[in-house]
Amino acid sequence: TNMKTNHIKLLAIVGFVLAIFLILTFQSKLNLVKADGEVEAFYKKNCVMCHKADATKSFDAAKEDAVLEKAVLEGVDAKPIKMPEYKSKGVDEAKAKELVAYMREKAKAAKPPAQ
């Protein structure tokens, strides 16, 4: 019976570890979906008025990610309209990176490559 008890304990531990692993795996996928929704909502609320819904206005996709992320965080003193900074409004480097990726995706979809 001692061996049987050890097997039950081992199975319980393995089951618990497997359950935790599955929860963590699916949680990260849920967070990605949530993050995408947050980025889209942020874009619609704060960016669409200057960059258009398809991110084709005043957005240079040829620039490096780091340059564009810096623009989101620190703003740009552009003419005729200055782009505000969003760092003080709760946007961190990770969110700036997600926003730049989102804008690239929108702009790419709006401007298919020339054939």
Backbone hydrogen bonds, N-H to C=O, Kabsch-Sander energy under -0.5 kcal/mol:
donor,donor_aa,acceptor,acceptor_aa,energy
5,T,1,T,-2.4
6,N,2,N,-2.0
7,H,3,M,-2.1
8,I,4,K,-2.1
9,K,5,T,-2.5
10,L,6,N,-2.6
11,L,7,H,-2.7
12,A,8,I,-2.4
13,I,9,K,-2.5
14,V,10,L,-2.8
15,G,11,L,-2.7
16,F,12,A,-2.4
17,V,13,I,-2.7
18,L,14,V,-2.7
19,A,15,G,-2.4
20,I,16,F,-2.4
21,F,17,V,-2.5
22,L,18,L,-2.5
23,I,19,A,-2.4
24,L,20,I,-2.6
25,T,21,F,-2.4
26,F,22,L,-2.6
27,Q,23,I,-2.4
28,S,24,L,-1.8
29,K,25,T,-1.2
30,L,26,F,-2.2
31,N,27,Q,-2.4
32,L,28,S,-1.7
33,V,29,K,-1.8
34,K,30,L,-2.5
35,A,31,N,-3.2
36,D,32,L,-2.5
37,G,33,V,-2.1
38,E,34,K,-2.4
39,V,35,A,-2.8
40,E,36,D,-2.4
41,A,37,G,-2.3
42,F,38,E,-2.7
43,Y,39,V,-2.8
44,K,40,E,-2.6
45,K,41,A,-2.1
46,N,42,F,-2.9
47,C,43,Y,-2.5
48,V,43,Y,-2.1
50,C,47,C,-1.6
51,H,47,C,-2.6
52,K,48,V,-1.8
55,A,52,K,-1.7
56,T,51,H,-0.6
57,K,51,H,-1.6
61,A,59,F,-1.0
63,K,60,D,-1.8
68,L,64,E,-2.0
69,E,65,D,-3.2
70,K,66,A,-2.0
71,A,67,V,-1.8
72,V,68,L,-1.9
73,L,69,E,-2.4
74,E,70,K,-3.4
75,G,71,A,-2.0
76,V,83,M,-1.7
78,A,76,V,-1.8
83,M,76,V,-2.2
86,Y,72,V,-1.8
87,K,73,L,-1.7
89,K,86,Y,-0.8
90,G,87,K,-1.4
91,V,86,Y,-2.2
92,D,90,G,-0.6
96,A,92,D,-2.5
97,K,93,E,-2.3
98,E,94,A,-2.1
99,L,95,K,-2.5
100,V,96,A,-2.4
101,A,97,K,-2.2
102,Y,98,E,-2.4
103,M,99,L,-2.6
104,R,100,V,-2.5
105,E,101,A,-2.3
106,K,102,Y,-2.3
107,A,103,M,-2.8
108,K,104,R,-2.7
109,A,105,E,-2.2
110,A,106,K,-1.7
111,K,107,A,-1.7
